[in-house]
Amino acid sequence: MIFLRPLGTGKTLFTSLGIRPCQTGHRVAFVIAAQWVTRLAAAHGGFECR
């Protein structure tokens, strides 16, 4: 799941929902949107700003 919301609208609550799966052995990724952009760009050989 990806949660995109403005500041102060409950993202921390949704983050807390990921803690229980971690405790039971599931993999959960906690990253900010900028980190996803960097990862996706690297996976596709970089990107060019125009």
N, CA, C and O atoms as a DFTB+ gen file, in Angstrom:
200 C
 N C O
     1  1       0.829      -1.168       0.000
     2  2       0.000       0.000       0.000
     3  2       0.878       1.237       0.000
     4  3       1.970       1.241       0.568
     5  1       0.403       2.257      -0.626
     6  2       1.093       3.544      -0.645
     7  2       0.118       4.590      -0.130
     8  3      -1.018       4.683      -0.596
     9  1       0.570       5.368       0.827
    10  2      -0.262       6.421       1.390
    11  2       0.327       7.768       1.038
    12  3       1.416       8.109       1.499
    13  1      -0.374       8.537       0.230
    14  2       0.039       9.880      -0.146
    15  2      -0.989      10.847       0.423
    16  3      -2.137      10.884      -0.020
    17  1      -0.565      11.622       1.402
    18  2      -1.489      12.552       2.035
    19  2      -0.725      13.784       2.490
    20  3       0.487      13.716       2.695
    21  1      -1.410      14.904       2.651
    22  2      -0.768      16.117       3.152
    23  2      -0.309      15.949       4.602
    24  3      -0.651      14.975       5.273
    25  1       0.463      16.913       5.057
    26  2       0.930      16.903       6.440
    27  2      -0.244      16.902       7.411
    28  3      -1.259      17.562       7.185
    29  1      -0.086      16.144       8.502
    30  2      -1.078      16.158       9.561
    31  2      -2.377      15.437       9.263
    32  3      -3.404      15.742       9.869
    33  1      -2.354      14.479       8.332
    34  2      -3.607      13.812       7.963
    35  2      -3.599      12.315       8.255
    36  3      -4.371      11.570       7.652
    37  1      -2.741      11.861       9.168
    38  2      -2.834      10.485       9.624
    39  2      -1.866       9.475       9.041
    40  3      -2.064       8.275       9.229
    41  1      -0.828       9.908       8.341
    42  2       0.114       8.931       7.793
    43  2       0.825       8.146       8.896
    44  3       1.150       6.974       8.707
    45  1       1.068       8.780      10.043
    46  2       1.715       8.076      11.152
    47  2       0.841       6.922      11.633
    48  3       1.353       5.858      11.981
    49  1      -0.443       7.124      11.655
    50  2      -1.362       6.042      12.020
    51  2      -1.209       4.870      11.062
    52  3      -1.129       3.718      11.488
    53  1      -1.168       5.167       9.769
    54  2      -1.015       4.099       8.784
    55  2       0.340       3.420       8.904
    56  3       0.449       2.212       8.694
    57  1       1.375       4.184       9.239
    58  2       2.692       3.602       9.463
    59  2       2.636       2.606      10.614
    60  3       3.240       1.535      10.550
    61  1       1.913       2.961      11.657
    62  2       1.809       2.058      12.803
    63  2       1.137       0.746      12.416
    64  3       1.384      -0.280      13.051
    65  1       0.299       0.759      11.392
    66  2      -0.339      -0.470      10.938
    67  2       0.675      -1.437      10.320
    68  3       0.401      -2.633      10.219
    69  1       1.832      -0.939       9.910
    70  2       2.868      -1.798       9.349
    71  2       3.711      -2.485      10.404
    72  3       4.448      -3.419      10.087
    73  1       3.623      -2.051      11.640
    74  2       4.459      -2.623      12.699
    75  2       4.050      -4.061      13.013
    76  3       4.914      -4.924      13.163
    77  1       2.778      -4.327      13.112
    78  2       2.317      -5.682      13.443
    79  2       2.774      -6.714      12.414
    80  3       3.259      -7.775      12.808
    81  1       2.641      -6.450      11.117
    82  2       3.172      -7.429      10.146
    83  2       4.669      -7.669      10.330
    84  3       5.134      -8.795      10.160
    85  1       5.420      -6.643      10.670
    86  2       6.852      -6.822      10.932
    87  2       7.069      -7.773      12.106
    88  3       7.936      -8.646      12.062
    89  1       6.287      -7.596      13.132
    90  2       6.420      -8.428      14.321
    91  2       6.077      -9.886      14.048
    92  3       6.538     -10.776      14.763
    93  1       5.279     -10.136      13.031
    94  2       4.899     -11.514      12.710
    95  2       5.722     -12.094      11.562
    96  3       5.390     -13.151      11.025
    97  1       6.808     -11.389      11.184
    98  2       7.731     -11.940      10.201
    99  2       7.521     -11.512       8.764
   100  3       8.238     -11.983       7.881
   101  1       6.562     -10.636       8.497
   102  2       6.347     -10.153       7.134
   103  2       7.299      -8.998       6.835
   104  3       7.772      -8.317       7.745
   105  1       7.568      -8.792       5.576
   106  2       8.429      -7.689       5.160
   107  2       7.578      -6.454       4.879
   108  3       6.554      -6.528       4.200
   109  1       8.019      -5.335       5.408
   110  2       7.318      -4.062       5.229
   111  2       8.356      -3.004       4.892
   112  3       9.415      -2.964       5.518
   113  1       8.078      -2.151       3.921
   114  2       9.001      -1.075       3.545
   115  2       8.438       0.258       4.017
   116  3       7.291       0.597       3.727
   117  1       9.250       1.005       4.742
   118  2       8.881       2.342       5.174
   119  2       9.831       3.318       4.489
   120  3      10.994       3.421       4.879
   121  1       9.365       4.017       3.499
   122  2      10.200       4.993       2.803
   123  2       9.361       6.198       2.397
   124  3       8.139       6.114       2.272
   125  1      10.042       7.311       2.197
   126  2       9.351       8.496       1.710
   127  2       9.304       8.458       0.186
   128  3      10.056       7.713      -0.442
   129  1       8.434       9.248      -0.400
   130  2       8.233       9.231      -1.851
   131  2       9.522       9.508      -2.615
   132  3       9.767       8.894      -3.653
   133  1      10.342      10.417      -2.118
   134  2      11.599      10.737      -2.810
   135  2      12.503       9.505      -2.914
   136  3      13.214       9.342      -3.907
   137  1      12.481       8.645      -1.903
   138  2      13.285       7.420      -1.952
   139  2      12.758       6.455      -3.010
   140  3      13.549       5.785      -3.675
   141  1      11.442       6.371      -3.177
   142  2      10.881       5.517      -4.223
   143  2      11.272       6.020      -5.604
   144  3      11.605       5.227      -6.485
   145  1      11.233       7.335      -5.798
   146  2      11.624       7.900      -7.089
   147  2      13.076       7.548      -7.394
   148  3      13.399       7.154      -8.514
   149  1      13.947       7.688      -6.405
   150  2      15.361       7.354      -6.586
   151  2      15.534       5.880      -6.925
   152  3      16.294       5.539      -7.831
   153  1      14.843       5.012      -6.213
   154  2      14.943       3.571      -6.478
   155  2      14.440       3.218      -7.868
   156  3      15.083       2.455      -8.590
   157  1      13.289       3.771      -8.248
   158  2      12.732       3.478      -9.568
   159  2      13.629       3.991     -10.686
   160  3      13.814       3.315     -11.698
   161  1      14.183       5.183     -10.505
   162  2      15.085       5.742     -11.514
   163  2      16.329       4.871     -11.665
   164  3      16.770       4.608     -12.783
   165  1      16.895       4.426     -10.551
   166  2      18.084       3.570     -10.605
   167  2      17.768       2.243     -11.264
   168  3      18.593       1.717     -12.010
   169  1      16.594       1.689     -11.008
   170  2      16.208       0.401     -11.590
   171  2      16.031       0.507     -13.112
   172  3      16.162      -0.485     -13.828
   173  1      15.735       1.701     -13.591
   174  2      15.522       1.895     -15.037
   175  2      16.691       2.606     -15.690
   176  3      16.543       3.188     -16.764
   177  1      17.843       2.566     -15.058
   178  2      19.040       3.138     -15.659
   179  2      19.130       4.644     -15.552
   180  3      19.802       5.275     -16.369
   181  1      18.478       5.235     -14.580
   182  2      18.534       6.675     -14.383
   183  2      17.439       7.385     -15.146
   184  3      16.626       6.758     -15.825
   185  1      17.426       8.682     -15.027
   186  2      16.428       9.473     -15.747
   187  2      17.050      10.801     -16.129
   188  3      18.076      11.203     -15.580
   189  1      16.430      11.461     -17.057
   190  2      16.916      12.734     -17.558
   191  2      15.842      13.786     -17.342
   192  3      14.689      13.597     -17.728
   193  1      16.224      14.887     -16.730
   194  2      15.285      15.992     -16.557
   195  2      15.261      16.840     -17.817
   196  3      16.315      17.148     -18.373
   197  1      14.097      17.214     -18.268
   198  2      13.989      18.051     -19.474
   199  2      13.222      19.278     -19.168
   200  3      13.019      20.115     -20.048
